[in-house]
Amino acid sequence: KVKDYSIIIFQHTNSLIQNKKSYHKFIYIVHCKISTMNFLNNNNIIQNINNVDYFIFVSEEVKTDFISTINNILLKQNKSRFSIQF
């Protein structure tokens, strides 16, 4: 249960993140290319983006794939592009 912790680390989480509190910091570890995942999983990741405070990528290739895939989906949905702040 997420409610009892201040820092929560997700790895390859495809379920929706819910009940984020103001004291929560969510870290999402992206360890594989999401372009190979199904649409439902990618859609859940998109819905989770606003709840994630930090992304950690295992490689530059995974990071590039993540950003590209997410932006392609957002473009199709007429939504704002995703960018990662460093």
Backbone bond lengths (Angstrom), bond angles and torsions (degrees), N, CA, C in turn:
res aa  C-N    CA-C-N  psi(-1)  N-CA   C-N-CA  omega(-1)  CA-C   N-CA-C  phi
1 K - - - 1.458 - - 1.517 109.22 -
2 V 1.294 115.09 131.69 1.453 121.93 -174.47 1.526 112.92 -73.55
3 K 1.275 119.28 -27.68 1.459 122.43 -168.51 1.522 114.98 -62.59
4 D 1.318 119.38 -21.14 1.460 121.55 -174.14 1.522 114.63 -92.14
5 Y 1.328 119.03 1.16 1.452 121.62 -174.34 1.522 111.09 -124.48
6 S 1.319 116.21 154.23 1.461 120.85 178.24 1.519 111.82 -91.54
7 I 1.333 117.32 -36.02 1.455 121.85 179.36 1.516 108.12 -118.00
8 I 1.317 115.28 126.14 1.463 120.67 -178.28 1.525 107.34 -123.12
9 I 1.322 116.44 128.21 1.455 121.31 179.86 1.520 108.44 -108.65
10 F 1.320 115.42 125.30 1.452 121.89 177.50 1.513 108.35 -109.54
11 Q 1.295 116.07 141.03 1.456 120.74 175.07 1.512 108.22 -131.32
12 H 1.310 114.81 115.80 1.458 120.52 176.23 1.539 110.95 55.84
13 T 1.308 115.85 42.36 1.452 121.40 -178.50 1.516 109.81 -84.28
14 N 1.312 116.34 124.67 1.455 120.53 -179.83 1.519 112.93 -108.21
15 S 1.305 116.49 -2.01 1.453 119.07 176.35 1.526 108.83 -90.65
16 L 1.297 116.35 160.65 1.453 120.37 -178.71 1.518 110.84 -75.07
17 I 1.326 114.60 138.33 1.465 120.60 176.66 1.519 106.87 -84.93
18 Q 1.320 115.48 128.90 1.456 119.34 -178.24 1.521 110.27 -131.84
19 N 1.297 115.25 162.05 1.463 123.09 173.51 1.526 113.78 62.10
20 K 1.314 117.35 40.78 1.458 120.14 177.12 1.524 108.71 -74.01
21 K 1.305 115.32 130.45 1.465 121.83 178.33 1.527 109.43 -99.18
22 S 1.301 116.95 164.07 1.468 120.74 -177.65 1.524 112.70 -62.62
23 Y 1.310 118.19 -27.39 1.471 121.36 -179.29 1.531 112.70 -87.52
24 H 1.309 117.78 -4.39 1.463 121.21 178.53 1.526 111.34 -78.80
25 K 1.310 115.93 140.05 1.458 123.15 169.31 1.516 106.00 -122.21
26 F 1.311 115.81 118.22 1.460 121.04 -178.50 1.524 109.67 -101.31
27 I 1.313 116.05 128.58 1.460 123.57 176.79 1.520 106.95 -116.10
28 Y 1.315 115.12 127.63 1.460 120.10 -178.43 1.526 108.85 -114.42
29 I 1.313 116.92 119.90 1.460 122.16 178.86 1.524 108.14 -95.49
30 V 1.317 115.18 117.03 1.459 121.29 179.75 1.522 106.64 -99.78
31 H 1.322 116.01 112.46 1.465 119.19 -173.02 1.523 114.16 -115.92
32 C 1.329 117.47 1.95 1.464 119.03 176.83 1.520 108.67 -150.37
33 K 1.305 115.21 165.32 1.459 120.48 179.56 1.526 110.03 -68.54
34 I 1.308 115.85 129.43 1.467 117.94 179.38 1.518 111.83 -86.24
35 S 1.320 117.94 -11.05 1.471 119.53 178.30 1.522 111.29 -64.78
36 T 1.328 116.86 -17.85 1.463 120.71 179.25 1.527 112.31 -90.63
37 M 1.306 117.83 -4.28 1.469 121.08 -179.16 1.525 110.41 -85.96
38 N 1.310 115.36 165.32 1.462 118.44 178.89 1.532 111.28 -78.89
39 F 1.306 115.90 165.99 1.460 121.60 -175.24 1.522 112.77 -59.98
40 L 1.318 117.90 -41.60 1.468 120.97 -179.04 1.520 110.76 -59.69
41 N 1.315 117.12 -45.62 1.459 120.25 178.83 1.519 110.99 -61.84
42 N 1.324 116.56 -44.62 1.459 119.83 179.18 1.520 111.44 -63.77
43 N 1.303 116.99 -38.11 1.456 120.47 178.59 1.533 110.87 -64.57
44 N 1.313 117.58 -39.59 1.460 120.81 176.59 1.527 111.04 -64.38
45 I 1.310 116.37 -39.41 1.467 120.04 177.23 1.524 109.81 -61.86
46 I 1.312 117.38 -42.47 1.468 121.17 178.74 1.523 110.37 -61.48
47 Q 1.310 117.10 -42.48 1.462 120.13 179.11 1.529 111.37 -66.88
48 N 1.311 117.67 -27.35 1.463 121.59 179.89 1.524 113.51 -81.23
49 I 1.318 117.82 -19.46 1.465 121.28 -172.80 1.524 112.70 -52.36
50 N 1.301 117.61 -44.19 1.468 119.92 -177.95 1.521 113.39 -67.12
51 N 1.310 116.98 -18.66 1.459 120.22 178.38 1.525 113.27 -90.36
52 V 1.313 116.66 -14.91 1.464 120.70 -176.31 1.529 109.22 -87.27
53 D 1.325 115.71 131.68 1.461 120.87 179.84 1.524 112.07 -90.21
54 Y 1.323 116.56 -35.22 1.467 120.91 -177.60 1.515 109.98 -140.74
55 F 1.317 115.66 139.35 1.462 121.86 172.97 1.517 108.10 -110.70
56 I 1.311 115.08 138.56 1.459 121.22 173.97 1.526 106.19 -122.68
57 F 1.327 116.30 127.39 1.458 121.88 -179.02 1.520 108.67 -110.93
58 V 1.309 116.07 139.36 1.461 120.11 -178.71 1.522 112.27 -76.26
59 S 1.319 117.59 -17.68 1.465 120.44 178.21 1.520 109.09 -158.88
60 E 1.307 114.66 164.21 1.462 120.68 176.61 1.528 110.54 -65.72
61 E 1.308 116.77 -35.39 1.467 121.80 178.74 1.528 110.91 -63.08
62 V 1.318 117.22 -43.44 1.470 121.64 178.42 1.520 110.11 -65.97
63 K 1.314 116.88 -40.25 1.465 121.24 178.89 1.530 110.88 -62.63
64 T 1.321 116.98 -46.85 1.461 121.66 179.77 1.524 111.05 -61.51
65 D 1.316 116.41 -44.32 1.463 121.12 178.49 1.523 110.88 -62.79
66 F 1.310 117.18 -43.38 1.467 122.39 -179.54 1.529 110.32 -59.42
67 I 1.310 116.53 -53.36 1.460 120.81 -177.48 1.532 110.87 -62.97
68 S 1.304 116.73 -44.59 1.466 121.11 -179.65 1.528 111.72 -62.47
69 T 1.311 117.00 -47.66 1.470 121.18 -178.80 1.523 111.29 -63.71
70 I 1.319 116.61 -46.31 1.464 120.40 179.68 1.527 110.31 -61.82
71 N 1.310 117.27 -44.92 1.463 120.11 -179.35 1.519 112.60 -65.85
72 N 1.310 118.11 -35.10 1.466 120.34 176.07 1.522 111.24 -64.44
73 I 1.311 116.70 -41.20 1.469 120.35 178.40 1.525 110.13 -67.58
74 L 1.325 117.52 -44.59 1.464 120.97 178.96 1.523 111.31 -62.10
75 L 1.309 116.98 -38.85 1.461 121.17 177.66 1.524 110.64 -60.97
76 K 1.314 117.01 -42.88 1.468 121.16 178.48 1.523 111.57 -65.25
77 Q 1.327 116.31 -28.01 1.466 121.08 179.75 1.531 112.25 -93.12
78 N 1.329 116.47 4.83 1.474 122.21 -178.09 1.520 112.53 57.30
79 K 1.310 115.83 42.72 1.465 120.97 178.80 1.523 109.71 -113.91
80 S 1.311 115.93 168.73 1.465 121.43 -179.59 1.510 110.92 -64.93
81 R 1.315 114.69 147.93 1.467 120.54 178.12 1.519 110.24 -69.43
82 F 1.295 114.61 153.69 1.464 122.52 179.48 1.516 108.84 -95.98
83 S 1.293 116.65 133.96 1.461 120.26 173.68 1.521 108.32 -135.82
84 I 1.295 114.64 151.92 1.460 120.20 -178.80 1.514 108.29 -109.25
85 Q 1.306 115.52 130.88 1.454 121.62 178.29 1.523 110.11 -93.52
86 F 1.316 116.48 134.57 1.469 120.90 177.40 1.507 109.77 -115.69
